[in-house]
Amino acid sequence: MDSAEEKRRHKRVPYHSPIQFIVLSSETPEYQRIRSSGEIVDASSAGIGILTDFPLRPGQVLEWDDRHQKGKLHIALVKWSREQDARYRAGLVFI
């Protein structure tokens, strides 16, 4: 077990599902909502791991609709992100 897994309080399980999300960005004078997509690769009760072509950065906030519960919105904070095979692998924590 690596040190990152030892620090986790919630067990991650493999989970594969497409995701359509919005990146909420306030880095410019005008507030922006950028649409993108990716794949959820694992999940826990506290967050998810995703793969995407969008260059996510720690501190960004994402929102997306729940595929299983109409009207339910998920919001998560990007805790970490790294480039992986010309894509981005990121860990998100629900907020």
Biopython code that builds the backbone (N, CA, C, O; Angstrom):
import numpy as np
from Bio.PDB.StructureBuilder import StructureBuilder

atoms = [
    (1, "MET", "N", (0.850, -1.183, 0.000)),
    (1, "MET", "CA", (0.000, 0.000, 0.000)),
    (1, "MET", "C", (0.889, 1.238, 0.000)),
    (1, "MET", "O", (1.820, 1.326, 0.802)),
    (2, "ASP", "N", (0.622, 2.187, -0.878)),
    (2, "ASP", "CA", (1.460, 3.382, -0.928)),
    (2, "ASP", "C", (1.002, 4.399, 0.109)),
    (2, "ASP", "O", (-0.075, 4.261, 0.690)),
    (3, "SER", "N", (1.830, 5.427, 0.340)),
    (3, "SER", "CA", (1.533, 6.401, 1.389)),
    (3, "SER", "C", (0.267, 7.195, 1.112)),
    (3, "SER", "O", (-0.412, 7.601, 2.056)),
    (4, "ALA", "N", (-0.080, 7.433, -0.169)),
    (4, "ALA", "CA", (-1.310, 8.156, -0.494)),
    (4, "ALA", "C", (-2.523, 7.358, -0.042)),
    (4, "ALA", "O", (-3.477, 7.927, 0.489)),
    (5, "GLU", "N", (-2.496, 6.041, -0.246)),
    (5, "GLU", "CA", (-3.613, 5.214, 0.175)),
    (5, "GLU", "C", (-3.703, 5.153, 1.691)),
    (5, "GLU", "O", (-4.803, 5.107, 2.241)),
    (6, "GLU", "N", (-2.559, 5.152, 2.377)),
    (6, "GLU", "CA", (-2.558, 5.105, 3.826)),
    (6, "GLU", "C", (-3.208, 6.352, 4.423)),
    (6, "GLU", "O", (-3.804, 6.275, 5.497)),
    (7, "LYS", "N", (-3.108, 7.486, 3.755)),
    (7, "LYS", "CA", (-3.664, 8.737, 4.245)),
    (7, "LYS", "C", (-5.171, 8.847, 4.003)),
    (7, "LYS", "O", (-5.831, 9.681, 4.623)),
    (8, "ARG", "N", (-5.718, 8.032, 3.122)),
    (8, "ARG", "CA", (-7.134, 8.115, 2.789)),
    (8, "ARG", "C", (-7.992, 7.614, 3.943)),
    (8, "ARG", "O", (-7.695, 6.596, 4.569)),
    (9, "ARG", "N", (-9.071, 8.360, 4.210)),
    (9, "ARG", "CA", (-10.019, 7.961, 5.252)),
    (9, "ARG", "C", (-11.160, 7.134, 4.686)),
    (9, "ARG", "O", (-11.867, 6.452, 5.429)),
    (10, "HIS", "N", (-11.344, 7.194, 3.359)),
    (10, "HIS", "CA", (-12.452, 6.512, 2.709)),
    (10, "HIS", "C", (-11.906, 5.582, 1.628)),
    (10, "HIS", "O", (-11.110, 5.997, 0.785)),
    (11, "LYS", "N", (-12.335, 4.338, 1.658)),
    (11, "LYS", "CA", (-11.879, 3.349, 0.686)),
    (11, "LYS", "C", (-12.408, 3.673, -0.709)),
    (11, "LYS", "O", (-13.599, 3.934, -0.883)),
    (12, "ARG", "N", (-11.523, 3.656, -1.695)),
    (12, "ARG", "CA", (-11.911, 3.862, -3.090)),
    (12, "ARG", "C", (-12.215, 2.520, -3.722)),
    (12, "ARG", "O", (-11.564, 1.516, -3.432)),
    (13, "VAL", "N", (-13.208, 2.518, -4.583)),
    (13, "VAL", "CA", (-13.544, 1.314, -5.338)),
    (13, "VAL", "C", (-13.562, 1.675, -6.822)),
    (13, "VAL", "O", (-13.930, 2.793, -7.182)),
    (14, "PRO", "N", (-13.169, 0.746, -7.677)),
    (14, "PRO", "CA", (-13.234, 1.025, -9.119)),
    (14, "PRO", "C", (-14.671, 1.346, -9.533)),
    (14, "PRO", "O", (-15.620, 0.712, -9.071)),
    (15, "TYR", "N", (-14.810, 2.332, -10.402)),
    (15, "TYR", "CA", (-16.120, 2.745, -10.881)),
    (15, "TYR", "C", (-15.897, 3.385, -12.239)),
    (15, "TYR", "O", (-15.157, 4.363, -12.347)),
    (16, "HIS", "N", (-16.515, 2.857, -13.261)),
    (16, "HIS", "CA", (-16.292, 3.381, -14.610)),
    (16, "HIS", "C", (-17.595, 3.906, -15.182)),
    (16, "HIS", "O", (-18.547, 3.157, -15.402)),
    (17, "SER", "N", (-17.617, 5.217, -15.418)),
    (17, "SER", "CA", (-18.815, 5.861, -15.939)),
    (17, "SER", "C", (-18.419, 7.175, -16.606)),
    (17, "SER", "O", (-17.551, 7.885, -16.100)),
    (18, "PRO", "N", (-19.040, 7.506, -17.728)),
    (18, "PRO", "CA", (-18.773, 8.818, -18.334)),
    (18, "PRO", "C", (-19.307, 9.928, -17.428)),
    (18, "PRO", "O", (-20.242, 9.719, -16.656)),
    (19, "ILE", "N", (-18.700, 11.101, -17.536)),
    (19, "ILE", "CA", (-19.143, 12.254, -16.751)),
    (19, "ILE", "C", (-19.071, 13.504, -17.627)),
    (19, "ILE", "O", (-18.078, 13.743, -18.312)),
    (20, "GLN", "N", (-20.128, 14.283, -17.590)),
    (20, "GLN", "CA", (-20.182, 15.598, -18.232)),
    (20, "GLN", "C", (-20.180, 16.603, -17.085)),
    (20, "GLN", "O", (-21.082, 16.571, -16.247)),
    (21, "PHE", "N", (-19.196, 17.490, -17.026)),
    (21, "PHE", "CA", (-19.094, 18.406, -15.900)),
    (21, "PHE", "C", (-18.885, 19.841, -16.358)),
    (21, "PHE", "O", (-18.585, 20.110, -17.521)),
    (22, "ILE", "N", (-19.051, 20.750, -15.410)),
    (22, "ILE", "CA", (-18.806, 22.175, -15.632)),
    (22, "ILE", "C", (-17.718, 22.606, -14.653)),
    (22, "ILE", "O", (-17.816, 22.356, -13.452)),
    (23, "VAL", "N", (-16.687, 23.252, -15.173)),
    (23, "VAL", "CA", (-15.634, 23.827, -14.337)),
    (23, "VAL", "C", (-16.052, 25.243, -14.022)),
    (23, "VAL", "O", (-16.262, 26.046, -14.931)),
    (24, "LEU", "N", (-16.176, 25.559, -12.750)),
    (24, "LEU", "CA", (-16.534, 26.911, -12.322)),
    (24, "LEU", "C", (-15.238, 27.676, -12.134)),
    (24, "LEU", "O", (-14.430, 27.325, -11.274)),
    (25, "SER", "N", (-15.030, 28.720, -12.928)),
    (25, "SER", "CA", (-13.768, 29.444, -12.915)),
    (25, "SER", "C", (-13.983, 30.915, -12.622)),
    (25, "SER", "O", (-14.827, 31.565, -13.240)),
    (26, "SER", "N", (-13.215, 31.438, -11.676)),
    (26, "SER", "CA", (-13.263, 32.865, -11.368)),
    (26, "SER", "C", (-11.883, 33.487, -11.550)),
    (26, "SER", "O", (-11.562, 34.500, -10.929)),
    (27, "GLU", "N", (-11.072, 32.872, -12.405)),
    (27, "GLU", "CA", (-9.712, 33.359, -12.630)),
    (27, "GLU", "C", (-9.648, 34.555, -13.573)),
    (27, "GLU", "O", (-8.600, 35.190, -13.693)),
    (28, "THR", "N", (-10.735, 34.865, -14.230)),
    (28, "THR", "CA", (-10.789, 36.009, -15.132)),
    (28, "THR", "C", (-11.745, 37.032, -14.533)),
    (28, "THR", "O", (-12.492, 36.700, -13.613)),
    (29, "PRO", "N", (-11.743, 38.271, -15.030)),
    (29, "PRO", "CA", (-12.659, 39.279, -14.500)),
    (29, "PRO", "C", (-14.129, 38.854, -14.613)),
    (29, "PRO", "O", (-14.957, 39.251, -13.792)),
    (30, "GLU", "N", (-14.448, 38.050, -15.625)),
    (30, "GLU", "CA", (-15.806, 37.552, -15.779)),
    (30, "GLU", "C", (-15.860, 36.109, -15.311)),
    (30, "GLU", "O", (-15.015, 35.292, -15.676)),
    (31, "TYR", "N", (-16.856, 35.808, -14.507)),
    (31, "TYR", "CA", (-17.047, 34.450, -14.019)),
    (31, "TYR", "C", (-17.363, 33.534, -15.198)),
    (31, "TYR", "O", (-18.222, 33.864, -16.015)),
    (32, "GLN", "N", (-16.685, 32.391, -15.303)),
    (32, "GLN", "CA", (-16.876, 31.494, -16.436)),
    (32, "GLN", "C", (-17.371, 30.133, -15.986)),
    (32, "GLN", "O", (-17.080, 29.682, -14.878)),
    (33, "ARG", "N", (-18.124, 29.488, -16.864)),
    (33, "ARG", "CA", (-18.578, 28.104, -16.687)),
    (33, "ARG", "C", (-18.129, 27.356, -17.939)),
    (33, "ARG", "O", (-18.668, 27.565, -19.026)),
    (34, "ILE", "N", (-17.140, 26.485, -17.775)),
    (34, "ILE", "CA", (-16.556, 25.765, -18.897)),
    (34, "ILE", "C", (-17.046, 24.317, -18.875)),
    (34, "ILE", "O", (-16.858, 23.607, -17.887)),
    (35, "ARG", "N", (-17.673, 23.888, -19.965)),
    (35, "ARG", "CA", (-18.183, 22.515, -20.061)),
    (35, "ARG", "C", (-17.091, 21.584, -20.582)),
    (35, "ARG", "O", (-16.342, 21.929, -21.495)),
    (36, "SER", "N", (-17.019, 20.399, -19.982)),
    (36, "SER", "CA", (-16.072, 19.392, -20.431)),
    (36, "SER", "C", (-16.608, 18.016, -20.056)),
    (36, "SER", "O", (-17.702, 17.882, -19.508)),
    (37, "SER", "N", (-15.817, 17.008, -20.362)),
    (37, "SER", "CA", (-16.252, 15.644, -20.071)),
    (37, "SER", "C", (-15.045, 14.779, -19.728)),
    (37, "SER", "O", (-13.895, 15.185, -19.892)),
    (38, "GLY", "N", (-15.338, 13.591, -19.253)),
    (38, "GLY", "CA", (-14.292, 12.654, -18.900)),
    (38, "GLY", "C", (-14.899, 11.334, -18.485)),
    (38, "GLY", "O", (-16.018, 10.995, -18.869)),
    (39, "GLU", "N", (-14.140, 10.594, -17.692)),
    (39, "GLU", "CA", (-14.601, 9.302, -17.194)),
    (39, "GLU", "C", (-14.279, 9.191, -15.713)),
    (39, "GLU", "O", (-13.156, 9.467, -15.290)),
    (40, "ILE", "N", (-15.263, 8.786, -14.933)),
    (40, "ILE", "CA", (-15.019, 8.474, -13.532)),
    (40, "ILE", "C", (-14.301, 7.130, -13.500)),
    (40, "ILE", "O", (-14.741, 6.182, -14.149)),
    (41, "VAL", "N", (-13.195, 7.034, -12.750)),
    (41, "VAL", "CA", (-12.430, 5.790, -12.701)),
    (41, "VAL", "C", (-12.469, 5.115, -11.335)),
    (41, "VAL", "O", (-12.227, 3.912, -11.234)),
    (42, "ASP", "N", (-12.773, 5.875, -10.283)),
    (42, "ASP", "CA", (-12.973, 5.283, -8.965)),
    (42, "ASP", "C", (-13.820, 6.218, -8.122)),
    (42, "ASP", "O", (-13.991, 7.392, -8.452)),
    (43, "ALA", "N", (-14.348, 5.684, -7.030)),
    (43, "ALA", "CA", (-15.251, 6.472, -6.188)),
    (43, "ALA", "C", (-15.133, 6.043, -4.734)),
    (43, "ALA", "O", (-14.741, 4.916, -4.429)),
    (44, "SER", "N", (-15.478, 6.962, -3.848)),
    (44, "SER", "CA", (-15.589, 6.680, -2.419)),
    (44, "SER", "C", (-16.745, 7.527, -1.907)),
    (44, "SER", "O", (-17.343, 8.291, -2.665)),
    (45, "SER", "N", (-17.054, 7.396, -0.643)),
    (45, "SER", "CA", (-18.133, 8.206, -0.083)),
    (45, "SER", "C", (-17.744, 9.678, -0.003)),
    (45, "SER", "O", (-18.610, 10.534, 0.174)),
    (46, "ALA", "N", (-16.448, 9.986, -0.131)),
    (46, "ALA", "CA", (-15.976, 11.364, -0.014)),
    (46, "ALA", "C", (-15.656, 12.033, -1.340)),
    (46, "ALA", "O", (-15.524, 13.256, -1.391)),
    (47, "GLY", "N", (-15.528, 11.253, -2.431)),
    (47, "GLY", "CA", (-15.157, 11.866, -3.691)),
    (47, "GLY", "C", (-15.006, 10.861, -4.812)),
    (47, "GLY", "O", (-15.388, 9.698, -4.684)),
    (48, "ILE", "N", (-14.436, 11.334, -5.924)),
    (48, "ILE", "CA", (-14.229, 10.486, -7.095)),
    (48, "ILE", "C", (-12.865, 10.777, -7.713)),
    (48, "ILE", "O", (-12.256, 11.817, -7.464)),
    (49, "GLY", "N", (-12.409, 9.833, -8.522)),
    (49, "GLY", "CA", (-11.229, 10.033, -9.352)),
    (49, "GLY", "C", (-11.693, 10.065, -10.797)),
    (49, "GLY", "O", (-12.531, 9.257, -11.196)),
    (50, "ILE", "N", (-11.160, 10.990, -11.585)),
    (50, "ILE", "CA", (-11.574, 11.084, -12.987)),
    (50, "ILE", "C", (-10.369, 11.172, -13.913)),
    (50, "ILE", "O", (-9.263, 11.525, -13.505)),
    (51, "LEU", "N", (-10.624, 10.839, -15.176)),
    (51, "LEU", "CA", (-9.698, 11.048, -16.291)),
    (51, "LEU", "C", (-10.390, 11.983, -17.266)),
    (51, "LEU", "O", (-11.558, 11.779, -17.595)),
    (52, "THR", "N", (-9.679, 13.014, -17.737)),
    (52, "THR", "CA", (-10.269, 13.980, -18.656)),
    (52, "THR", "C", (-9.195, 14.588, -19.546)),
    (52, "THR", "O", (-8.008, 14.548, -19.222)),
    (53, "ASP", "N", (-9.621, 15.144, -20.658)),
    (53, "ASP", "CA", (-8.699, 15.878, -21.525)),
    (53, "ASP", "C", (-8.528, 17.319, -21.053)),
    (53, "ASP", "O", (-7.589, 17.998, -21.470)),
    (54, "PHE", "N", (-9.422, 17.792, -20.188)),
    (54, "PHE", "CA", (-9.373, 19.166, -19.701)),
    (54, "PHE", "C", (-8.274, 19.299, -18.644)),
    (54, "PHE", "O", (-8.201, 18.466, -17.741)),
    (55, "PRO", "N", (-7.421, 20.316, -18.730)),
    (55, "PRO", "CA", (-6.317, 20.474, -17.779)),
    (55, "PRO", "C", (-6.786, 20.995, -16.417)),
    (55, "PRO", "O", (-6.697, 22.190, -16.135)),
    (56, "LEU", "N", (-7.278, 20.094, -15.590)),
    (56, "LEU", "CA", (-7.752, 20.480, -14.255)),
    (56, "LEU", "C", (-6.590, 20.861, -13.356)),
    (56, "LEU", "O", (-5.480, 20.346, -13.494)),
    (57, "ARG", "N", (-6.869, 21.785, -12.420)),
    (57, "ARG", "CA", (-5.869, 22.233, -11.454)),
    (57, "ARG", "C", (-6.464, 22.181, -10.046)),
    (57, "ARG", "O", (-7.661, 22.407, -9.871)),
    (58, "PRO", "N", (-5.634, 21.882, -9.042)),
    (58, "PRO", "CA", (-6.126, 21.892, -7.664)),
    (58, "PRO", "C", (-6.770, 23.239, -7.336)),
    (58, "PRO", "O", (-6.269, 24.297, -7.716)),
    (59, "GLY", "N", (-7.886, 23.170, -6.627)),
    (59, "GLY", "CA", (-8.600, 24.385, -6.243)),
    (59, "GLY", "C", (-9.786, 24.698, -7.138)),
    (59, "GLY", "O", (-10.659, 25.476, -6.752)),
    (60, "GLN", "N", (-9.835, 24.105, -8.329)),
    (60, "GLN", "CA", (-10.988, 24.345, -9.189)),
    (60, "GLN", "C", (-12.203, 23.597, -8.639)),
    (60, "GLN", "O", (-12.070, 22.574, -7.968)),
    (61, "VAL", "N", (-13.385, 24.127, -8.937)),
    (61, "VAL", "CA", (-14.632, 23.516, -8.493)),
    (61, "VAL", "C", (-15.380, 23.004, -9.715)),
    (61, "VAL", "O", (-15.515, 23.711, -10.714)),
    (62, "LEU", "N", (-15.867, 21.762, -9.626)),
    (62, "LEU", "CA", (-16.633, 21.142, -10.706)),
    (62, "LEU", "C", (-18.049, 20.866, -10.227)),
    (62, "LEU", "O", (-18.276, 20.607, -9.045)),
    (63, "GLU", "N", (-19.000, 20.922, -11.155)),
    (63, "GLU", "CA", (-20.368, 20.522, -10.835)),
    (63, "GLU", "C", (-20.892, 19.652, -11.970)),
    (63, "GLU", "O", (-20.502, 19.811, -13.127)),
    (64, "TRP", "N", (-21.788, 18.723, -11.614)),
    (64, "TRP", "CA", (-22.401, 17.849, -12.613)),
    (64, "TRP", "C", (-23.701, 17.293, -12.055)),
    (64, "TRP", "O", (-23.907, 17.216, -10.843)),
    (65, "ASP", "N", (-24.575, 16.906, -12.986)),
    (65, "ASP", "CA", (-25.858, 16.319, -12.621)),
    (65, "ASP", "C", (-25.680, 14.838, -12.330)),
    (65, "ASP", "O", (-24.883, 14.154, -12.972)),
    (66, "ASP", "N", (-26.431, 14.358, -11.357)),
    (66, "ASP", "CA", (-26.425, 12.937, -11.034)),
    (66, "ASP", "C", (-27.158, 12.171, -12.133)),
    (66, "ASP", "O", (-28.284, 12.520, -12.487)),
    (67, "ARG", "N", (-26.537, 11.149, -12.662)),
    (67, "ARG", "CA", (-27.155, 10.353, -13.734)),
    (67, "ARG", "C", (-28.333, 9.519, -13.235)),
    (67, "ARG", "O", (-29.218, 9.160, -14.011)),
    (68, "HIS", "N", (-28.338, 9.215, -11.945)),
    (68, "HIS", "CA", (-29.340, 8.311, -11.402)),
    (68, "HIS", "C", (-30.480, 9.014, -10.674)),
    (68, "HIS", "O", (-31.552, 8.432, -10.507)),
    (69, "GLN", "N", (-30.270, 10.245, -10.243)),
    (69, "GLN", "CA", (-31.292, 10.984, -9.505)),
    (69, "GLN", "C", (-31.520, 12.330, -10.181)),
    (69, "GLN", "O", (-30.754, 13.272, -9.978)),
    (70, "LYS", "N", (-32.561, 12.413, -10.973)),
    (70, "LYS", "CA", (-32.866, 13.637, -11.708)),
    (70, "LYS", "C", (-32.990, 14.815, -10.730)),
    (70, "LYS", "O", (-33.666, 14.719, -9.706)),
    (71, "GLY", "N", (-32.330, 15.915, -11.065)),
    (71, "GLY", "CA", (-32.388, 17.117, -10.247)),
    (71, "GLY", "C", (-31.326, 17.202, -9.168)),
    (71, "GLY", "O", (-31.179, 18.253, -8.543)),
    (72, "LYS", "N", (-30.575, 16.124, -8.925)),
    (72, "LYS", "CA", (-29.520, 16.153, -7.912)),
    (72, "LYS", "C", (-28.227, 16.653, -8.551)),
    (72, "LYS", "O", (-27.811, 16.153, -9.596)),
    (73, "LEU", "N", (-27.601, 17.631, -7.925)),
    (73, "LEU", "CA", (-26.375, 18.247, -8.427)),
    (73, "LEU", "C", (-25.211, 17.863, -7.515)),
    (73, "LEU", "O", (-25.333, 17.907, -6.291)),
    (74, "HIS", "N", (-24.090, 17.489, -8.113)),
    (74, "HIS", "CA", (-22.871, 17.202, -7.353)),
    (74, "HIS", "C", (-21.913, 18.372, -7.530)),
    (74, "HIS", "O", (-21.814, 18.946, -8.614)),
    (75, "ILE", "N", (-21.214, 18.718, -6.464)),
    (75, "ILE", "CA", (-20.185, 19.755, -6.510)),
    (75, "ILE", "C", (-18.960, 19.188, -5.808)),
    (75, "ILE", "O", (-19.065, 18.610, -4.727)),
    (76, "ALA", "N", (-17.789, 19.360, -6.437)),
    (76, "ALA", "CA", (-16.560, 18.820, -5.866)),
    (76, "ALA", "C", (-15.387, 19.761, -6.132)),
    (76, "ALA", "O", (-15.387, 20.535, -7.089)),
    (77, "LEU", "N", (-14.408, 19.671, -5.270)),
    (77, "LEU", "CA", (-13.178, 20.450, -5.346)),
    (77, "LEU", "C", (-12.064, 19.555, -5.878)),
    (77, "LEU", "O", (-11.923, 18.416, -5.435)),
    (78, "VAL", "N", (-11.271, 20.059, -6.823)),
    (78, "VAL", "CA", (-10.115, 19.312, -7.322)),
    (78, "VAL", "C", (-9.025, 19.390, -6.251)),
    (78, "VAL", "O", (-8.492, 20.463, -5.970)),
    (79, "LYS", "N", (-8.702, 18.233, -5.655)),
    (79, "LYS", "CA", (-7.664, 18.180, -4.619)),
    (79, "LYS", "C", (-6.274, 18.022, -5.232)),
    (79, "LYS", "O", (-5.300, 18.596, -4.745)),
    (80, "TRP", "N", (-6.196, 17.238, -6.308)),
    (80, "TRP", "CA", (-4.912, 17.034, -6.981)),
    (80, "TRP", "C", (-5.175, 16.690, -8.442)),
    (80, "TRP", "O", (-6.254, 16.219, -8.804)),
    (81, "SER", "N", (-4.178, 16.933, -9.260)),
    (81, "SER", "CA", (-4.288, 16.623, -10.685)),
    (81, "SER", "C", (-2.887, 16.398, -11.232)),
    (81, "SER", "O", (-1.933, 17.070, -10.840)),
    (82, "ARG", "N", (-2.782, 15.437, -12.147)),
    (82, "ARG", "CA", (-1.482, 15.200, -12.794)),
    (82, "ARG", "C", (-1.729, 14.748, -14.233)),
    (82, "ARG", "O", (-2.753, 14.141, -14.545)),
    (83, "GLU", "N", (-0.775, 15.057, -15.088)),
    (83, "GLU", "CA", (-0.883, 14.641, -16.485)),
    (83, "GLU", "C", (-0.546, 13.161, -16.567)),
    (83, "GLU", "O", (0.403, 12.685, -15.944)),
    (84, "GLN", "N", (-1.351, 12.439, -17.354)),
    (84, "GLN", "CA", (-1.165, 10.992, -17.495)),
    (84, "GLN", "C", (-1.521, 10.586, -18.919)),
    (84, "GLN", "O", (-2.693, 10.618, -19.294)),
    (85, "ASP", "N", (-0.539, 10.210, -19.704)),
    (85, "ASP", "CA", (-0.768, 9.760, -21.080)),
    (85, "ASP", "C", (-1.571, 10.770, -21.893)),
    (85, "ASP", "O", (-2.566, 10.404, -22.518)),
    (86, "ALA", "N", (-1.159, 12.025, -21.894)),
    (86, "ALA", "CA", (-1.784, 13.123, -22.648)),
    (86, "ALA", "C", (-3.194, 13.444, -22.163)),
    (86, "ALA", "O", (-3.942, 14.136, -22.853)),
    (87, "ARG", "N", (-3.561, 12.951, -20.991)),
    (87, "ARG", "CA", (-4.843, 13.281, -20.353)),
    (87, "ARG", "C", (-4.532, 13.751, -18.931)),
    (87, "ARG", "O", (-3.365, 13.847, -18.550)),
    (88, "TYR", "N", (-5.558, 14.040, -18.158)),
    (88, "TYR", "CA", (-5.381, 14.474, -16.792)),
    (88, "TYR", "C", (-6.141, 13.552, -15.861)),
    (88, "TYR", "O", (-7.323, 13.271, -16.062)),
    (89, "ARG", "N", (-5.445, 13.088, -14.844)),
    (89, "ARG", "CA", (-6.033, 12.249, -13.798)),
    (89, "ARG", "C", (-6.168, 13.154, -12.598)),
    (89, "ARG", "O", (-5.198, 13.798, -12.198)),
    (90, "ALA", "N", (-7.368, 13.219, -12.006)),
    (90, "ALA", "CA", (-7.596, 14.140, -10.888)),
    (90, "ALA", "C", (-8.402, 13.463, -9.792)),
    (90, "ALA", "O", (-9.223, 12.582, -10.047)),
    (91, "GLY", "N", (-8.145, 13.899, -8.569)),
    (91, "GLY", "CA", (-8.903, 13.458, -7.416)),
    (91, "GLY", "C", (-9.807, 14.598, -6.954)),
    (91, "GLY", "O", (-9.342, 15.714, -6.726)),
    (92, "LEU", "N", (-11.094, 14.312, -6.820)),
    (92, "LEU", "CA", (-12.087, 15.314, -6.421)),
    (92, "LEU", "C", (-12.693, 14.942, -5.085)),
    (92, "LEU", "O", (-12.962, 13.768, -4.830)),
    (93, "VAL", "N", (-12.910, 15.926, -4.231)),
    (93, "VAL", "CA", (-13.586, 15.707, -2.951)),
    (93, "VAL", "C", (-14.912, 16.455, -2.993)),
    (93, "VAL", "O", (-14.963, 17.625, -3.372)),
    (94, "PHE", "N", (-15.988, 15.769, -2.601)),
    (94, "PHE", "CA", (-17.307, 16.394, -2.596)),
    (94, "PHE", "C", (-17.349, 17.538, -1.599)),
    (94, "PHE", "O", (-16.770, 17.456, -0.516)),
    (95, "ILE", "N", (-18.048, 18.616, -1.980)),
    (95, "ILE", "CA", (-18.235, 19.746, -1.053)),
    (95, "ILE", "C", (-19.718, 20.066, -0.962)),
    (95, "ILE", "O", (-20.109, 20.983, -0.239)),
]
sb = StructureBuilder()
sb.init_structure("model")
sb.init_model(0)
sb.init_chain("A")
sb.init_seg("    ")
for serial, (resi, resn, name, xyz) in enumerate(atoms, 1):
    if name == "N":
        sb.init_residue(resn, " ", resi, " ")
    sb.init_atom(name, np.array(xyz, "f"), 0.0, 1.0, " ", f" {name:<3s}", serial, name[0])
structure = sb.get_structure()
